[in-house]
């Protein structure tokens, strides 16, 4: 990248970071001034996201969504448990 483009990208990144900080401060102030309204809106957003299958992580790191994806297991021989018709990525071989 040229020097001019690098400087423009850095300025944009700083501007966006400052915007996010100001937005976060405003959200904090609003949540302190109107805690009931904030909690109600937060619960609505959580319900909408969970209906769409998005996870919400609580402060303690837990989530109330169950991950239903299958996971390849490693057998005692060190082989991944994904052999068969659909082996997946095998080191880039076609």
C-alpha positions, 0 to 999 in steps of 0.5 A, spaced: 500 500 500 502 506 498 503 511 504 497 515 503 492 509 503 496 507 509 495 513 513 487 514 510 486 507 513 489 508 520 485 515 520 479 511 519 480 505 524 482 511 529 475 514 527 471 508 528 474 506 534 473 513 537 466 512 535 465 505 538 468 508 545 463 514 545 457 509 543 459 504 548 459 510 553 452 513 551 449 506 552 452 505 559 449 512 561 442 510 558 442 503 561 444 506 568 439 512 567 433 507 565 435 500 567 428 497 566 427 499 559 434 497 558 433 490 561 426 489 557 430 491 550 435 487 552 431 481 553 427 482 546 434 482 542 436 476 546 429 472 544 430 475 537 437 472 536 436 466 539 430 465 535 434 465 529 439 461 532 444 466 535 448 464 541 448 469 547 453 468 552 452 470 559 457 474 564 460 467 567 461 465 560 455 460 559 450 460 554 443 457 554 444 454 546 446 447 545 451 446 540 448 441 535 453 440 530 457 433 529 464 433 532 469 429 529 472 424 535 479 422 535 480 414 536 485 411 540 489 409 534 490 417 533 485 417 527 480 422 526 473 419 526 471 422 520 473 416 515 468 414 510 464 417 504 465 424 506 472 425 509 472 432 508 478 436 507 484 431 506 490 435 506 488 438 499 488 432 495 482 432 490 
